């Protein structure tokens, strides 16, 4: 099994500047390679492939000797990233999705580089990168498996991190409980389960809104390119990071709670995540997409199943008698003529559980 381990790393100013230098060289290579592709297509209707651009890297090093210090694998990865951006653009065009053409990367928009087997080593709590220097790692948990790829990244608040992508990690499934549950997510409560339990939505963004606004305003008043502006930019980034981390920790906590107890968790399948983007801030603050992603990844390691149930009027249908009881979002209680009167989200969670069980426990043969 594969897994990525990410840690904060610390170093001195000189080494930090070298990281910046590498990022800047990678960014230039990315932009130049993109430009080359665009020109070749516009002028000659020719496609330039990643392998062709990689083959020319030795010449790049000759023409621009500053590239000599950067590992070849790092530079190859830059071209592969561009290739990926191209491929996903054409894939989206094909499927008719909204597709943005790969863009040139501005300053502060190219924030990581990747090494494979060579050019780095671990010595206890230290990571040493050839031609850059030494970093102290804050090992918050042990690295498992075999390290295949390492990525050095800089956050928007200028913190440095290393991610180790590892393979061959033994899975560690949790003991079976023979329990399953349906889960409904919403704006009122973050989550309601088919046992009627609710988890409130903590609204981290809203709590930090005042400080975010103040820092944003202070940033907008600083002169572009000035030192004070850079400091203000970091403060804004730190405030955003805080919200992001709080939310992620919350999602991890809830995912763990569910995975400890249930073998199978039924969730509603939400088709177009894109369509959530323009919604109001409180909805963004809830971030179910991130939660479900975490839940799915953690479930794989825990040997649990997450089953997506097609969303078919789960909030309208009565979980007791199956009647259709239309109601708009403002109606918080499901009142049915059969006598059932329960919380709206609880009713949805029961429907998700039922639909999920029908899907999951039907004879395997019909699923083939
Ligand atoms: Zn009913």
Boltz pocket constraint, residues with backbone or C-beta under 6 A from the ligand:
constraints:
  - pocket:
      binder: B
      contacts: [[A, 318], [A, 319], [A, 320], [A, 321], [A, 322], [A, 323], [A, 336], [A, 337], [A, 338], [A, 339], [A, 340]]
      max_distance: 6.0
